[in-house]
Amino acid sequence: MVEKKKFFEIELPLINEKIELISANEEGLGGRSVKIDLTRRLRGKSLEAIFKIIYEQGKIIVKPSRLTLFGYFIRRMMRKSISYVEDSFDVKCKNATLKIKPFMITSQKVSKSVLNAVRVKAREEIQAEAKEKDYEEIFSDILQNKFQRNLSLKLKKIYPLGFCEIRDIFVVN
């Protein structure tokens, strides 16, 4: 006999939104992931969020898994006579290991030594800030632009940045 499927309302606490997913029962939702485009919500900042659904002890728990900046948004920021810095590294926070990929654009073309100094300082600052927080807090700060603003202000001392974003962040383990 075929089980009848129905809609289950799930709350995404990171973005304060409710969505409905279809399944035969609540246990069938466990292990699934949900992709949500946050472009309209963030006023044009083209960001995609992936949430992991976990079913434990009769409860549905939704945890953020990945935040990705769309490629066309970055290409739109690129101009002539500028330099860009990108990096990729693992960061250990309180309750998980994250892979973070920052992306920064300088206001003008600069030498490789300045770009390297910006990259090294960005890595140090991100690692220092991530040690103190759990990963859900970091995801929340990135959505509210607090994380990037703090990073940009610290990197401004080396060279002023025209654009400072976290291009991709996801939970490794």
Stockholm file with secondary structure:
# STOCKHOLM 1.0

chainA/1-173         MVEKKKFFEIELPLINEKIELISANEEGLGGRSVKIDLTRRLRGKSLEAIFKIIYEQGKIIVKPSRLTLFGYFIRRMMRKSISYVEDSFDVKCKNATLKIKPFMITSQKVSKSVLNAVRVKAREEIQAEAKEKDYEEIFSDILQNKFQRNLSLKLKKIYPLGFCEIRDIFVVN
#=GR chainA/1-173 SS CCCCCEEEEEEETTTTEEEEEEESSGGGGTTCEEEEECTTTTTTCCEEEEEEEEEETTEEEEEEEEEEECHHHHHHHCCTTCCEEECCEEEECSSCEEEEEEEEEESSCCCHHHHHHHHHHHHHHHHHHHHTSCHHHHHHHHHTTHHHHHHHHHHTTTSCEEEEEEEEEEECC
#=GC SS_cons         CCCCCEEEEEEETTTTEEEEEEESSGGGGTTCEEEEECTTTTTTCCEEEEEEEEEETTEEEEEEEEEEECHHHHHHHCCTTCCEEECCEEEECSSCEEEEEEEEEESSCCCHHHHHHHHHHHHHHHHHHHHTSCHHHHHHHHHTTHHHHHHHHHHTTTSCEEEEEEEEEEECC
//
